[in-house]
Amino acid sequence: MSAETKTKIDFHQIDEILESFGYDKTNLIMILQKIQSIYKYLPQDIITYVGDKIEGLSPASVYGVITFYAQFSLEPKGKYEIKVCDGTACHVRGSMPVLEEIKKKIPLEKGRMTTKDGLFSIETVSCLGACGLAPAVVINDKVYPQMTPAAISIIIDTLLKEDE
């Protein structure tokens, strides 16, 4: 899916998710996690819908939760979500040259974290919980330990070939 494409939302599916959590505002984070796992981000139409459907919430309060937690995205994520740790252990062991190599292989438009074709999203994270494997990179929930610029280059080339 292109990052430029308007997402088609299945509101019946959203209602099923809301119902499974009892339309309870105390379950908002889990509701948003479930929805984001389907759409790979949280479109504005969903934010409005959830805010209107759950008693005691508003679209503005849902938006506030989404923008507070880094795990949520207002922008479509790519097919391949690449997370580079820039925490102390990873940084000291060379995560920034790995990130530079990723950005050379996968150029992003200024201010964007997802490629225009919707294939890759790139972000830095403060910690992946893999300090003993530093520098670590996660691609779609798979941890790649002790990354080097050469190793990440090969991984990206492989992903590009798989997607041809």
Backbone as JSON, one array per atom type, in Angstrom:
{
  "sequence": "MSAETKTKIDFHQIDEILESFGYDKTNLIMILQKIQSIYKYLPQDIITYVGDKIEGLSPASVYGVITFYAQFSLEPKGKYEIKVCDGTACHVRGSMPVLEEIKKKIPLEKGRMTTKDGLFSIETVSCLGACGLAPAVVINDKVYPQMTPAAISIIIDTLLKEDE",
  "N": [[0.84, -1.18, 0.0], [0.61, 2.14, -0.86], [2.0, 4.91, 0.84], [0.74, 7.19, 0.28], [-1.83, 6.58, -0.35], [-5.3, 6.64, 0.44], [-6.56, 5.1, 3.28], [-8.78, 2.39, 3.4], [-11.3, 1.95, 5.61], [-12.7, -0.48, 7.71], [-15.38, -0.15, 9.4], [-17.11, -1.82, 10.71], [-15.44, -3.81, 11.63], [-13.92, -2.26, 13.41], [-15.92, -1.67, 15.27], [-16.31, -4.27, 16.26], [-13.89, -4.67, 17.58], [-14.0, -2.63, 19.51], [-16.25, -3.54, 20.92], [-15.26, -5.98, 21.89], [-13.6, -5.08, 23.87], [-15.37, -3.98, 25.56], [-16.22, -1.35, 25.11], [-14.87, 0.3, 26.81], [-13.25, 2.97, 28.27], [-10.98, 2.68, 29.81], [-9.6, 0.72, 28.56], [-8.43, 1.82, 26.38], [-5.75, 2.03, 25.35], [-5.13, -0.65, 24.69], [-7.14, -1.09, 22.81], [-6.4, 0.72, 20.8], [-3.88, -0.37, 20.16], [-4.65, -2.84, 19.05], [-6.15, -1.98, 16.82], [-4.16, -0.57, 15.43], [-2.48, -2.69, 14.82], [-3.78, -3.85, 12.75], [-4.12, -1.85, 10.74], [-1.65, -0.68, 10.59], [-1.17, 1.87, 11.33], [-2.81, 4.75, 12.8], [-5.43, 6.05, 11.43], [-6.98, 9.29, 10.92], [-9.8, 9.2, 10.65], [-10.43, 6.94, 12.15], [-9.59, 7.7, 14.7], [-11.42, 9.75, 15.27], [-13.79, 8.25, 15.16], [-13.47, 6.3, 17.23], [-13.24, 8.01, 19.43], [-15.78, 9.14, 19.42], [-17.39, 6.92, 19.88], [-16.79, 5.74, 22.36], [-17.89, 6.16, 25.56], [-17.33, 9.02, 27.51], [-15.02, 9.78, 26.33], [-13.33, 11.79, 23.87], [-12.63, 12.66, 20.46], [-10.36, 14.3, 20.59], [-9.18, 13.58, 23.03], [-8.48, 10.93, 22.5], [-6.66, 11.34, 20.45], [-4.71, 12.67, 21.94], [-3.73, 10.6, 23.59], [-2.64, 8.93, 21.62], [-0.6, 10.54, 20.54], [0.99, 10.84, 22.75], [2.19, 8.38, 23.36], [4.92, 6.71, 22.01], [4.7, 4.34, 20.62], [2.51, 4.45, 18.98], [1.3, 5.46, 15.75], [0.61, 8.1, 13.53], [1.02, 8.14, 10.93], [1.09, 6.13, 8.02], [2.74, 3.01, 8.32], [5.54, 1.31, 6.9], [5.79, -1.7, 4.88], [8.01, -3.06, 5.75], [9.18, -2.51, 8.86], [11.69, -0.8, 10.23], [13.65, -0.58, 13.03], [16.05, 1.17, 14.73], [18.22, 0.97, 17.36], [19.19, 3.58, 19.47], [20.11, 3.76, 21.97], [22.35, 3.89, 24.82], [24.21, 1.61, 24.95], [23.97, 0.52, 22.33], [24.54, 2.78, 20.78], [27.21, 3.37, 21.53], [28.43, 1.12, 20.53], [28.18, 1.41, 17.81], [25.71, 2.03, 16.42], [24.92, 4.31, 14.99], [26.45, 4.56, 12.53], [25.29, 2.33, 11.29], [22.62, 3.17, 11.04], [23.05, 5.34, 9.32], [23.85, 3.96, 7.01], [21.49, 2.57, 6.43], [19.83, 4.74, 5.8], [21.12, 5.63, 3.53], [20.63, 3.54, 1.76], [17.9, 3.44, 1.77], [16.35, 6.01, 1.0], [14.59, 8.69, 2.52], [11.9, 11.03, 2.23], [12.21, 14.42, 3.28], [11.34, 14.92, 6.64], [9.7, 12.71, 6.75], [8.96, 9.34, 7.81], [8.45, 7.08, 6.48], [8.84, 5.41, 3.4], [7.88, 6.68, 0.17], [6.67, 4.75, -1.42], [5.63, 3.07, 0.43], [7.03, 0.87, 1.34], [9.17, 0.76, 3.24], [9.65, 1.72, 6.66], [11.45, 3.76, 8.83], [12.89, 4.17, 11.96], [14.34, 5.57, 14.92], [14.9, 4.22, 18.13], [14.82, 4.44, 21.69], [15.52, 2.25, 23.24], [15.83, -1.19, 22.7], [15.82, -3.25, 24.36], [17.84, -5.04, 24.13], [20.53, -4.9, 24.89], [22.82, -6.47, 25.29], [23.22, -7.43, 22.79], [24.11, -5.46, 21.21], [25.3, -3.42, 18.49], [21.83, -3.26, 17.97], [19.19, -4.0, 15.67], [15.79, -3.94, 14.76], [13.59, -5.54, 12.63], [10.43, -5.66, 11.6], [9.69, -6.91, 14.07], [11.67, -8.85, 14.34], [14.77, -9.45, 15.76], [17.94, -8.22, 14.93], [21.09, -8.87, 15.71], [24.21, -7.3, 16.76], [24.8, -5.53, 14.59], [26.29, -4.29, 11.61], [27.31, -1.76, 9.24], [27.77, -3.05, 6.75], [26.46, -5.52, 7.09], [23.76, -4.75, 7.48], [23.25, -3.62, 5.05], [23.26, -5.82, 3.33], [21.03, -7.18, 4.33], [18.97, -5.38, 3.73], [19.15, -5.35, 0.93], [18.35, -7.98, 0.45], [15.67, -7.9, 1.37], [14.63, -6.1, -0.49], [14.91, -7.6, -2.84], [13.18, -9.74, -2.29], [10.81, -8.42, -2.5], [10.41, -7.79, -5.1]],
  "CA": [[0.0, 0.0, 0.0], [1.35, 3.39, -0.9], [1.77, 5.79, 1.98], [-0.08, 8.29, -0.22], [-3.17, 6.07, -0.58], [-6.27, 6.75, 1.54], [-6.84, 3.8, 3.84], [-10.19, 2.01, 3.48], [-11.54, 1.5, 6.98], [-13.84, -1.36, 7.95], [-15.9, 0.3, 10.69], [-17.7, -2.99, 11.37], [-14.31, -4.42, 12.34], [-13.61, -1.37, 14.53], [-16.98, -1.92, 16.26], [-16.04, -5.57, 16.9], [-12.77, -4.45, 18.51], [-14.53, -1.85, 20.64], [-17.13, -4.43, 21.68], [-14.44, -6.98, 22.59], [-13.03, -4.4, 25.03], [-16.48, -3.44, 26.33], [-16.35, 0.1, 24.91], [-14.38, 0.83, 28.09], [-12.15, 3.91, 28.03], [-9.76, 2.21, 30.49], [-8.94, -0.21, 27.64], [-8.12, 2.57, 25.16], [-4.44, 1.69, 24.79], [-5.24, -1.98, 24.06], [-7.98, -0.91, 21.63], [-5.56, 1.36, 19.78], [-2.87, -1.35, 19.73], [-5.32, -3.81, 18.18], [-6.48, -1.31, 15.56], [-2.92, -0.29, 14.72], [-1.92, -3.95, 14.3], [-4.49, -4.13, 11.5], [-3.93, -0.8, 9.73], [-0.24, -0.28, 10.67], [-1.17, 3.23, 11.86], [-4.14, 5.14, 13.28], [-5.96, 7.12, 10.59], [-7.81, 10.3, 11.57], [-11.19, 8.74, 10.7], [-10.55, 5.99, 13.27], [-9.47, 8.49, 15.93], [-12.72, 10.39, 15.46], [-14.8, 7.21, 15.4], [-13.26, 5.74, 18.57], [-13.58, 9.07, 20.39], [-17.24, 9.32, 19.45], [-18.07, 5.68, 20.29], [-16.53, 5.37, 23.75], [-18.44, 7.15, 26.48], [-16.35, 9.68, 28.35], [-13.86, 10.17, 25.52], [-13.55, 12.63, 22.7], [-11.54, 12.45, 19.5], [-9.17, 15.01, 21.06], [-8.5, 12.81, 24.08], [-7.88, 9.77, 21.83], [-5.47, 11.88, 19.77], [-3.72, 12.95, 22.98], [-3.1, 9.33, 23.96], [-1.85, 8.46, 20.48], [0.61, 11.36, 20.38], [1.82, 10.71, 23.95], [2.93, 7.13, 23.33], [5.7, 6.56, 20.79], [4.34, 3.11, 19.9], [1.43, 4.72, 18.04], [1.7, 6.25, 14.6], [-0.42, 8.79, 12.76], [1.46, 7.99, 9.55], [1.18, 4.71, 7.65], [4.05, 2.37, 8.44], [5.89, 0.52, 5.73], [5.72, -3.17, 4.95], [9.14, -3.41, 6.6], [9.4, -1.5, 9.89], [13.07, -0.92, 10.72], [13.91, 0.2, 14.24], [17.46, 1.18, 15.09], [18.41, 1.42, 18.73], [20.21, 4.61, 19.7], [20.42, 3.76, 23.39], [23.77, 4.0, 25.13], [25.0, 0.43, 24.53], [23.97, 0.43, 20.87], [25.24, 3.95, 20.25], [28.66, 3.19, 21.77], [28.91, 0.02, 19.69], [28.13, 1.72, 16.38], [24.39, 2.04, 15.76], [24.74, 5.45, 14.09], [26.87, 4.19, 11.16], [24.28, 1.41, 10.75], [21.5, 4.02, 10.64], [23.47, 6.1, 8.13], [23.81, 3.02, 5.88], [20.08, 2.35, 6.12], [19.32, 5.95, 5.14], [21.7, 5.68, 2.18], [19.98, 2.51, 0.95], [16.46, 3.71, 1.77], [16.18, 7.44, 1.22], [13.28, 9.18, 2.92], [11.65, 12.45, 2.01], [12.41, 15.2, 4.49], [10.25, 14.94, 7.58], [8.91, 11.47, 6.66], [9.62, 8.14, 8.34], [8.06, 5.98, 5.61], [9.11, 5.69, 1.99], [6.69, 7.05, -0.59], [6.02, 3.54, -1.94], [5.08, 2.31, 1.54], [7.77, -0.36, 1.56], [9.98, 0.82, 4.44], [9.59, 2.77, 7.67], [12.7, 3.77, 9.59], [12.84, 5.01, 13.15], [15.27, 5.26, 16.01], [14.23, 3.99, 19.41], [15.75, 4.63, 22.81], [16.0, 0.97, 23.74], [15.14, -2.38, 22.2], [15.93, -4.3, 25.37], [18.79, -6.03, 23.63], [21.83, -4.26, 25.08], [23.89, -7.47, 25.13], [23.34, -7.74, 21.36], [24.36, -4.17, 20.58], [24.13, -2.61, 18.16], [20.7, -4.06, 17.53], [18.18, -3.47, 14.77], [14.62, -4.8, 14.68], [12.81, -5.4, 11.4], [9.16, -6.39, 11.79], [9.74, -7.69, 15.31], [12.8, -9.78, 14.37], [15.98, -8.76, 16.22], [19.19, -8.48, 14.22], [22.12, -8.46, 16.68], [25.58, -6.93, 16.39], [24.73, -5.02, 13.23], [27.32, -3.45, 11.0], [26.77, -1.19, 8.0], [27.8, -4.06, 5.68], [25.43, -6.53, 7.35], [22.42, -4.19, 7.25], [23.15, -3.42, 3.6], [22.88, -7.13, 2.76], [19.64, -7.46, 4.76], [18.07, -4.51, 2.94], [19.16, -5.87, -0.44], [17.53, -9.2, 0.46], [14.28, -7.49, 1.46], [14.26, -5.5, -1.78], [14.77, -8.71, -3.81], [11.96, -10.47, -1.94], [9.64, -7.62, -2.81], [10.34, -7.51, -6.55]],
  "C": [[0.88, 1.24, 0.0], [0.99, 4.24, 0.31], [0.86, 6.95, 1.57], [-1.55, 7.88, -0.36], [-4.05, 6.24, 0.65], [-6.65, 5.34, 1.98], [-8.35, 3.56, 3.88], [-10.4, 1.37, 4.85], [-12.8, 0.67, 7.05], [-14.37, -1.01, 9.35], [-16.62, -0.82, 11.44], [-16.61, -3.69, 12.2], [-13.9, -3.58, 13.56], [-14.65, -1.57, 15.65], [-16.75, -3.25, 16.99], [-14.91, -5.45, 17.92], [-13.26, -3.7, 19.74], [-15.41, -2.72, 21.53], [-16.32, -5.45, 22.49], [-13.78, -6.4, 23.84], [-14.1, -3.67, 25.84], [-16.7, -1.95, 26.19], [-15.86, 0.86, 26.15], [-13.16, 1.72, 27.85], [-10.87, 3.49, 28.75], [-8.99, 1.22, 29.63], [-8.45, 0.49, 26.37], [-6.78, 2.17, 24.55], [-4.5, 0.34, 24.09], [-6.1, -1.91, 22.8], [-7.14, -0.32, 20.5], [-4.47, 0.42, 19.27], [-3.46, -2.34, 18.74], [-5.61, -3.19, 16.82], [-5.21, -1.05, 14.76], [-2.29, -1.56, 14.16], [-2.58, -4.32, 12.96], [-4.11, -3.13, 10.41], [-2.49, -0.3, 9.64], [-0.06, 1.2, 11.03], [-2.59, 3.55, 12.3], [-4.65, 6.33, 12.47], [-6.9, 8.05, 11.36], [-9.27, 9.85, 11.69], [-11.42, 7.77, 11.86], [-10.48, 6.73, 14.6], [-10.81, 9.13, 16.27], [-13.77, 9.36, 15.85], [-14.68, 6.65, 16.82], [-13.65, 6.77, 19.63], [-15.07, 9.29, 20.53], [-17.97, 8.11, 20.03], [-17.9, 5.33, 21.77], [-16.99, 6.5, 24.67], [-17.33, 7.72, 27.37], [-15.07, 10.06, 27.63], [-14.29, 11.13, 24.43], [-12.44, 12.31, 21.71], [-10.24, 13.14, 19.95], [-8.43, 14.22, 22.13], [-7.86, 11.55, 23.51], [-6.59, 10.21, 21.13], [-4.36, 12.16, 20.78], [-2.99, 11.69, 23.43], [-2.17, 8.85, 22.85], [-0.54, 9.24, 20.37], [1.51, 11.29, 21.61], [2.72, 9.48, 23.87], [3.61, 6.93, 21.97], [5.33, 5.32, 19.98], [3.25, 3.34, 18.85], [1.91, 5.63, 16.93], [0.48, 6.85, 13.91], [-0.12, 8.69, 11.26], [1.52, 6.51, 9.22], [2.62, 4.19, 7.77], [4.28, 1.53, 7.2], [5.71, -0.97, 5.96], [6.84, -3.68, 5.86], [9.39, -2.25, 7.57], [10.78, -1.73, 10.49], [13.24, 0.01, 11.91], [15.37, 0.04, 14.6], [17.59, 1.74, 16.5], [19.5, 2.49, 18.79], [20.47, 4.79, 21.19], [21.93, 3.7, 23.61], [24.59, 2.82, 24.61], [25.09, 0.34, 23.01], [24.74, 1.6, 20.23], [26.75, 3.78, 20.36], [29.23, 2.12, 20.84], [28.63, 0.21, 18.21], [26.78, 1.72, 15.71], [24.23, 3.19, 14.77], [25.29, 5.19, 12.69], [25.9, 3.2, 10.5], [23.08, 2.21, 10.25], [21.85, 4.82, 9.38], [23.43, 5.21, 6.88], [22.37, 2.75, 5.46], [19.53, 3.54, 5.35], [19.91, 6.14, 3.75], [20.96, 4.72, 1.25], [18.48, 2.78, 0.77], [16.25, 5.2, 2.03], [14.73, 7.81, 1.54], [13.14, 10.64, 2.53], [11.79, 13.17, 3.33], [11.15, 15.21, 5.36], [9.37, 13.69, 7.58], [9.68, 10.32, 7.29], [9.31, 6.91, 7.5], [8.34, 6.37, 4.16], [7.8, 5.92, 1.25], [5.93, 5.83, -1.1], [5.44, 2.66, -0.83], [5.83, 1.03, 1.86], [8.53, -0.36, 2.88], [9.59, 1.97, 5.35], [10.88, 2.63, 8.48], [12.51, 4.68, 10.8], [13.95, 4.61, 14.12], [14.44, 5.11, 17.27], [15.27, 4.06, 20.52], [16.29, 3.33, 23.36], [15.16, -0.15, 23.14], [15.16, -3.51, 23.22], [16.89, -5.39, 24.97], [20.22, -5.51, 23.76], [23.01, -5.23, 24.89], [24.13, -7.85, 23.67], [23.72, -6.51, 20.54], [25.47, -4.23, 19.53], [23.03, -3.48, 17.53], [19.77, -3.27, 16.62], [17.02, -4.46, 14.8], [13.91, -4.48, 13.36], [11.59, -6.29, 11.57], [9.24, -7.38, 12.94], [10.83, -8.77, 15.35], [14.06, -8.98, 14.73], [17.18, -9.21, 15.4], [20.31, -7.96, 15.11], [23.43, -8.05, 16.01], [25.68, -6.47, 14.93], [25.94, -4.2, 12.86], [26.71, -2.83, 9.75], [26.75, -2.22, 6.86], [26.69, -5.09, 5.86], [24.03, -5.98, 7.06], [22.2, -3.94, 5.76], [22.7, -4.71, 2.92], [21.43, -7.46, 3.1], [18.66, -6.64, 3.93], [18.0, -4.99, 1.5], [18.28, -7.12, -0.55], [16.05, -8.85, 0.52], [13.79, -6.89, 0.15], [14.05, -6.59, -2.85], [13.49, -9.48, -3.55], [10.72, -9.73, -2.39], [9.5, -7.3, -4.3], [9.17, -8.2, -7.21]]
}
